[in-house]
Amino acid sequence: MKGVRIEAYQNLVNYRKPTSFQLKESYPLPPYSTVIGMIHAACGFTNYVPMKVSIQGRYHSKVNDLWTRYEFAGNSYEEGRHQLKAEDYTGKSYGITRGVATTELLVDIELIIHVVPEDESYLPIIIKSLQSPLEYLSLGRREDLLQINTVKVVCFTLNEIDEDEIVKYDIFVPKALVEKDSYESIGTSYLLNKIYHLMDIYKGKTIRQWEKVNVFHVPASNTNKLYAWQEQEFDEDGFIAFLV
């Protein structure tokens, strides 16, 4: 089996949790949907290309930053209550509230991402699009620039670990593998989006119905170890991959 390994860096980034509003909290690593979306945008894919992804990395600290928040509830504009006014094509005015909120930023994040398309003929397209993108790549928010240091086609093999191995990078591990006692310790459980299907809710209106993956975020730690005598997937350079 072949895939692409991406080694990348980001300075300040927010991988927003969908349920956070007043404080835009960040996942510790980019979720699967964010990575898959970046790959599709870079390659210019307009339809979903089935692929598996493994995500690991580490960041050095967290900081908080301010951002401008706009709220639009469809109410009529009232001077003194609303900061901005918007008009529709009939001339009716609506009020928009502008305020300040806080966002959580990860600092100096290093990423190792494996991407394995179901159809290996897409590998050259992915490699070329990441090495020579038509525009700057981002991961997270649009302003979260992605600096790609290495892009390489790699082969994967299933190897048995001879001795307990320390986890070197934070990594998303499918819950099913953790329950098989692959790890000495575990981390935080997340239900992450991967891909979506458009679902009709009424005529002319569709919403995204997400397929979710139950994973553990296992942090890099001397107490978090891969158990010996477990079979795990590795690329040809020795990087572990938990493909979802």
C-alpha positions in Angstrom: 0.0 0.0 0.0 1.3 3.4 -0.9 0.4 6.9 0.3 1.8 10.4 0.9 3.6 11.6 4.0 3.4 15.4 4.6 5.7 17.0 7.1 4.5 20.6 7.8 4.7 23.5 10.2 2.3 26.3 11.3 3.1 29.3 13.4 -0.3 30.2 15.0 -3.3 28.1 14.3 -6.9 27.4 15.5 -8.6 24.1 14.6 -11.9 25.2 15.9 -14.2 22.9 17.9 -17.7 23.3 16.2 -19.4 23.8 19.6 -17.2 26.7 20.8 -18.4 30.2 20.2 -17.6 32.9 22.9 -14.1 31.3 23.2 -13.1 29.6 19.9 -11.4 26.5 21.4 -9.0 24.5 19.3 -8.5 20.8 18.8 -4.9 19.8 19.6 -4.5 18.5 16.1 -6.4 19.2 12.9 -9.5 16.9 12.5 -9.8 14.6 9.6 -12.4 16.8 7.7 -10.0 19.7 7.9 -7.1 17.7 6.4 -9.2 16.1 3.7 -10.7 19.5 2.8 -7.2 21.0 2.4 -6.1 18.1 0.2 -9.2 18.5 -2.0 -8.8 22.3 -2.2 -5.1 22.0 -3.1 -5.8 19.4 -5.8 -8.9 21.1 -7.2 -11.1 18.0 -6.6 -14.7 19.0 -6.9 -16.0 15.5 -5.9 -15.0 13.5 -2.9 -11.9 11.2 -3.5 -12.0 8.4 -1.0 -9.0 8.4 1.2 -7.6 7.4 4.6 -5.7 9.8 6.8 -3.4 9.6 9.8 -2.7 12.7 11.8 0.1 13.3 14.4 2.1 16.3 15.6 3.0 18.5 18.5 2.7 22.2 19.5 4.8 24.2 22.0 2.3 26.4 23.8 -1.1 28.1 23.6 -2.1 31.7 23.6 -5.4 33.6 23.3 -6.1 36.3 20.8 -9.0 38.7 20.1 -11.3 38.5 17.1 -14.2 40.6 15.9 -17.6 38.8 16.2 -20.7 39.7 14.2 -24.2 38.5 15.2 -27.1 38.7 12.8 -30.5 37.6 14.1 -32.7 39.0 11.3 -34.1 41.8 13.6 -34.9 45.3 12.3 -32.2 47.8 12.7 -32.4 49.9 15.9 -30.0 52.9 16.4 -28.1 52.5 19.7 -28.7 48.8 19.8 -26.9 47.7 16.6 -23.5 48.7 15.4 -24.1 48.0 11.7 -27.0 48.3 9.3 -27.7 46.1 6.3 -30.4 46.5 3.7 -32.1 43.9 1.5 -33.3 44.5 -2.0 -36.6 45.9 -0.8 -34.9 48.6 1.3 -35.7 47.0 4.7 -33.0 47.5 7.2 -31.6 44.8 9.5 -29.3 45.2 12.5 -26.0 43.6 13.0 -24.2 43.5 16.4 -20.4 43.7 16.5 -18.4 42.7 19.5 -15.1 41.2 20.7 -14.5 37.5 21.5 -11.5 35.3 22.2 -9.8 32.6 20.1 -7.4 30.0 21.3 -4.2 29.6 19.2 -1.7 26.8 19.1 1.9 28.0 18.8 4.6 26.4 16.6 2.9 23.2 15.6 4.7 20.5 13.7 2.6 18.1 11.8 3.1 14.6 10.2 0.2 13.6 8.1 -0.3 10.5 6.0 -2.8 10.5 3.2 -3.7 7.2 1.4 -6.1 7.6 -1.5 -8.2 4.5 -2.3 -7.1 4.9 -5.9 -3.3 5.1 -6.1 -3.5 6.9 -9.5 -4.3 10.1 -7.4 -0.8 10.0 -5.7 1.0 12.0 -8.4 -1.7 14.7 -8.4 -1.6 15.0 -4.7 2.3 15.2 -4.7 2.4 17.9 -7.5 -0.4 20.0 -5.9 1.3 20.1 -2.5 4.7 20.8 -4.0 3.5 23.5 -6.4 0.2 24.8 -5.2 -1.8 27.2 -7.3 -2.2 29.4 -4.2 -1.0 29.4 -0.6 -2.2 26.5 1.5 -3.9 26.9 4.8 -5.1 24.4 7.4 -7.6 25.5 10.1 -8.8 29.1 9.4 -8.1 30.7 6.1 -5.3 32.8 7.6 -3.6 29.8 9.2 -0.8 29.3 6.6 0.6 25.8 6.1 4.4 25.6 5.5 5.1 22.2 3.9 8.6 21.0 4.5 8.5 17.5 3.0 6.1 15.7 0.7 7.0 12.1 -0.1 5.4 8.9 -1.5 5.9 6.1 1.0 5.0 2.4 1.3 3.3 1.0 4.4 4.1 -2.3 6.1 2.5 -4.0 9.0 5.3 -4.6 11.6 5.3 -6.1 15.0 6.9 -4.0 17.8 9.7 -5.7 19.6 9.6 -3.6 22.8 7.4 -0.9 24.3 7.8 2.3 22.3 7.4 5.9 23.6 4.9 8.0 21.7 7.0 10.7 20.1 4.1 12.9 18.7 0.6 13.6 19.8 -1.6 11.3 17.6 -5.2 10.5 16.9 -5.8 6.8 17.5 -9.1 5.1 16.6 -10.9 4.0 19.7 -11.2 0.4 18.5 -7.4 0.0 18.5 -7.0 1.5 22.0 -9.6 -1.0 23.2 -7.4 -3.8 21.9 -4.7 -2.8 24.4 -2.4 -1.3 21.8 -1.5 1.5 24.3 -0.3 1.6 27.8 -2.2 4.8 28.5 -4.8 6.8 26.6 -5.8 10.4 26.2 -8.9 12.5 25.5 -11.8 11.0 23.5 -13.1 13.0 20.5 -15.8 12.4 18.0 -14.3 14.0 14.9 -15.9 14.8 11.5 -14.4 13.0 8.5 -16.6 13.3 5.4 -20.2 14.6 4.8 -23.2 13.8 2.6 -25.7 16.4 1.6 -29.1 15.6 3.0 -32.4 17.3 1.8 -34.4 18.7 4.7 -37.0 20.3 2.5 -37.3 21.4 -1.1 -34.3 23.4 -2.2 -32.6 23.2 1.2 -29.8 20.8 2.1 -27.5 20.3 5.1 -24.3 18.4 5.7 -24.7 15.1 7.4 -21.3 14.2 8.8 -19.7 10.7 9.2 -17.8 10.8 12.5 -14.8 8.9 13.8 -14.4 8.0 17.5 -10.8 8.6 18.4 -8.4 9.2 21.3 -6.0 12.0 21.3 -2.9 10.3 22.7 -0.3 12.9 23.8 3.4 12.5 23.4 4.6 11.4 26.9 7.1 9.1 28.6 4.0 7.3 30.2 2.2 6.8 26.9 3.7 3.8 25.1 2.9 1.4 22.3 2.8 -2.1 23.7 5.4 -4.6 22.5 4.3 -7.5 20.3 1.5 -5.5 18.7 1.2 -5.2 15.0 1.1 -1.6 13.8 1.3 0.1 10.4 4.5 2.0 9.7 5.8 3.8 6.6 9.2 3.0 5.1 10.9 5.7 7.3 9.6 4.3 10.5 6.7 6.7 11.1 3.7 5.0 12.6 0.3 5.6 10.9 -3.2 5.0 12.3 -5.2 5.4 9.1 -8.9 6.3 9.3 
